[in-house]
């Protein structure tokens, strides 16, 4: 059988701070990427509407 991963928690049941910091940094990078991607696509669509119609 496969080994199940062991998770390390503090005595109060919360994950270690380093994992939380890594998670938050990754989430903020994801949000930033999505925001700029949507802005870029919107500008591209506006440009296409102006120059191609």
C-alpha positions as CSV (number, residue, x, y, z in Angstrom):
1,X,0.0,0.0,0.0
2,X,1.1,3.6,-0.6
3,X,2.5,5.6,2.3
4,X,0.2,8.4,3.4
5,X,1.9,11.8,3.8
6,X,2.4,13.1,7.3
7,X,1.5,16.7,7.9
8,X,3.1,18.7,10.6
9,X,0.9,21.0,12.7
10,X,1.4,23.2,15.7
11,X,-0.1,22.2,19.0
12,X,-3.1,24.4,18.2
13,X,-3.8,22.6,14.9
14,X,-2.5,25.4,12.5
15,X,0.0,24.7,9.7
16,X,3.5,26.0,10.1
17,X,4.0,29.7,9.3
18,X,6.5,29.0,6.5
19,X,3.9,27.0,4.5
20,X,1.3,29.8,5.0
21,X,3.8,32.4,3.8
22,X,4.6,30.3,0.7
23,X,0.9,29.8,0.0
24,X,0.1,33.5,0.3
25,X,3.0,34.5,-1.9
26,X,1.8,32.0,-4.6
27,X,-1.8,33.1,-4.3
28,X,-0.8,36.8,-4.7
29,X,1.3,36.0,-7.7
30,X,-1.6,34.1,-9.2
31,X,-4.0,37.0,-8.6
32,X,-1.5,39.4,-10.2
33,X,-1.1,37.2,-13.2
34,X,-4.8,36.9,-13.7
35,X,-5.4,40.7,-13.3
36,X,-2.7,41.6,-15.9
37,X,-3.8,38.8,-18.2
38,X,-7.4,40.1,-18.2
39,X,-6.3,43.7,-18.7
40,X,-4.1,42.6,-21.7
41,X,-7.0,40.6,-23.3
42,X,-9.4,43.5,-22.8
43,X,-6.9,45.9,-24.5
44,X,-6.4,43.5,-27.3
45,X,-10.2,43.2,-27.9
46,X,-10.6,47.0,-27.7
47,X,-7.8,47.4,-30.2
48,X,-9.3,44.8,-32.5
49,X,-12.7,46.5,-32.3
50,X,-11.2,49.9,-33.2
51,X,-8.9,48.8,-36.0
52,X,-10.8,45.9,-37.6
53,X,-14.4,47.2,-37.6
